[in-house]
């Protein structure tokens, strides 16, 4: 029997196409040389669960899929277009607000401001305006301009970044 079905093809595939959970589970089971019952026992699920997944009657949760492929010695990862692995965000104890909620993931939280940083060591100084925009490109452009305006000594011989014109 050929291993062609489990070997990488080098194709990125269509992003809109459904992800082949059935093929992944079957390939992992075959690589581990396990029956459905053996795989289910090692993954800690009922044997019918593996059968239902392979028959496309059950879509496993990510946690269950990770347990199943872990039995075969594989890991589930998320990669970007260039193939770099996306690592999960760490949940630091001090990244929560007073009500124990996480700060929004899309914002750049500064956890440990250093003394002497342009906004961290002055009591009562308002937060920089660029922290209030959700658009990352706008925030980054405003941050570059703000740093250039405030850190005069550091950027003395650098031309100013373009002004961001906002309408509305």
N, C-alpha and C positions, 0 to 999 in steps of 0.2 A: 504494500500500500504506500502511496506517495505522500510525502510531507508537504506537497505544494500548497495545500489548503491552509497550512499553518505558518508558512514562511512569509516574511514581509515581501511585498511586491514593489515597494518604492513609491507607490502612488499615495497621494494625500487623500484622495477620495472626495466625494461631494459632501460639503458641509450640511446640506439640506437633507441628505439621505439618512434614514434611520441607522442608528449605531448597531452593529451586528452582535448583540449580546449572546445570541444562541451560538454563533460561530466561535466566539471567544470562550464560552463555557465548554463547548465540545472540544476545542483545540487544547485548552488547559487540561481537561480530563484525559484526553488522549496522550498528551505529553507526560502526564503523571502515571499513565498506564493503569487507570482505575476504572472500575465499573461505576454506574450511577449510584448504586448502594454504598460502595466504598467511599466515593467522593462525598456523598451526603453525610455518612457517619463521621468522617474526618472534619467536615465543615460544621458539624453540629446541627444539621437540619434533617427533616424527614426525607426518605429516599424519593418520595413522590414529588417533592419540591424540585429536585434536580431534573426529574423527568418532565415536569410541567414547564420548566424554563426551556429545556431543549426542544419541547414540542410547541414553543411559542404561545403557551396558554398562561404564562406568568412572566411578568417583567420584574426582575429582582431589584430590590433597593440597592443603592451603591454599597451600603454596609454588607449586605448579603453577597453581592458580587465580589467584593474584596475578600471576604472569608473564603468563598469558593475558589477563587484563583490563587489565594495564598496557600491553599492546600497543595497546589501544583508547583509552588515556589515562584509564582509570578506576582507582580505588583501593578496596581492601577495608578497611572499618572496622568496629569494634564500637561500638554505641551502647547506652545504657541506655533505660529506658522513656520518658524525657522527650526522647530524641533527642540527648543529649550524647555526644560521642565519648570512648571510653575509651582513654587513652593507655597505651602499654606501660610497664612498670616499667623503669627504667634499672638496669643491672648495675654498680654501683660496685665498684671494686677492694677497698675496705675493708668491703664488706658480706659478707664470707666469714669463716668461723670458722678456727681453726687448721688444720683438715684441708681447707681450700679448699672447704668446702660453703657454699651460700647459706643465710642465715637464712630461716626460714619466712616466706612472703609475707604470711600473715595476721597477723603480729605487727608492731608498730610499732617498728622499730629506730631508735635514736638514734645517729646516726653521729658527730656532733661535739658532745659535751657541752661547754657553755660553763662557764668557771670561775664559781663562785657559784651554779650551779644546785643545787637542793636535794639531789641525790644524786651529782653528778658529781665534786665536788672533795674528797670525804672518802675517804681511802684505807681500804680494808677495810669500807666501808659495804655492807651486804647490798643486793641488788637489791630494788626495791620489789615487794611481794607481788602487785600487780596485773599484773605482766608474766607471771605463770604461768598465767593463765586464757585458754582458747581463745575463749571467748564474748566477742565485741567489746563488747556492751552491758555485761557484767559488768566487763570491763577498764576501760572508759571511766568507769563509775560509781565503781569503786574508785580510779581515778586522780584523779577530781574530789575525792573525799573525802580522799585522801592529800595532794593539793596544798593543800587547805583546812587540813588539820591541820598541815602543815609550814611553809607560807608564811604565817605569822601576820600579818606586817606588810601583805602584799598583800591579804589577805582579812579584815582586822580588822572591817570594818563589813558584811560579807556574811554572811547566815545560812548555817549549815552545810548541806551537801548531805545528803540522807537516807542513813542507814546501810543498807548492803546486808546483808540477812540471808541467810546461806547455810546450807542444810541438807545433811547428808550428807557 
